[in-house]
Amino acid sequence: MSTTDAPDKPFMMGAYKAAKSNGGAAGVDRQTIEALEANLGKNLYRIWNRMSSGSDFAPLVRDAPFRKEVVEPAPTEV
C-alpha cells in the first residue's frame, strides 16, 4: 500500500478480523487483541489516521532471536 492508496474502513475491519481469527498475537507494540478491542473504534481510527497520513513507519517485522545450526564444510577431494 502506498501513501496515495489510503486504507478505507472495510480494509481496516478486514485486517482486524484477520488478526483476531489467527489468535491476535501482540504486535511490535505488545498490545493484545483484547486491549485493542477495549476501544475498537478509537484504536482503529488512530491506526487508520497514521497509515493514511503517511506518518506510520512501523518496523517491517518483529525481531525474534533464533538458533542457527552450525554445518561443517564437506571435505574436498584431492
N, C-alpha and C positions, 0 to 999 in steps of 0.2 A: 504494500500500500504506500503510495507516495503522498506527499503533503497536499497534492491537488485533488486527491481522492479521499475526502473526509468521510469517516465512518458514519453510518446512519444508525437509527435506533434499532432496526431489525438486526444489523450486524453486531451491535453491542450485546443484545439479548441472546443472539446465537452463540457468541463467544462465551458469555456467562453460562449458558445451558451446557455447552460442551465441557467447560471446566468443571461444572458441578457433576455431570454424568461420569466423568473419569475419576472421581474421587476428590476433586477440588484441592489438590496439593497446594500448600503455601508457595507463593512465588518468591521472587528475589527480595520482596519487601517483607516476607514472612507473614503476610496477612492470610488468615484462613478463610475458607469459603463462608464459614459461619459469621466471621467478623464482617465480611463484605455484605452478607445478607442482612445484617443488623439495620442498615440504612441503604438498601439496594439502589433505590432511585438516585439518591445523592451521590453515592460512590460511583455508579456507572456514569453519571453526568460528569464528575470530576475527571474520570479516565478519558471519556469521550472528548472533553474540552481540551485536555493536554494533547491528545492524539490529533485532533482536528486543527489545532493551532500550530502544530509542528514543534512544540516545546517539550515533547516527551521523548527523551533519549535513553530509554532503559537498556541495560546490557542485553546482548543477544541471547545468552544462555546463563543458566545458574552454574556457578563454579562448584564442581564436585570432585574431590580427590579420588583417584583410582590407582590400583597397583598395576604395574606393567610386569609381565613375565620376562625374565632375562633369558635370551636364547643364545646359546653358544654357536659360534660360526662353524659351518661344516668344514671338515678337514679338506685340504686341497691335495689333489693327486699330482705327483711329480713325474 
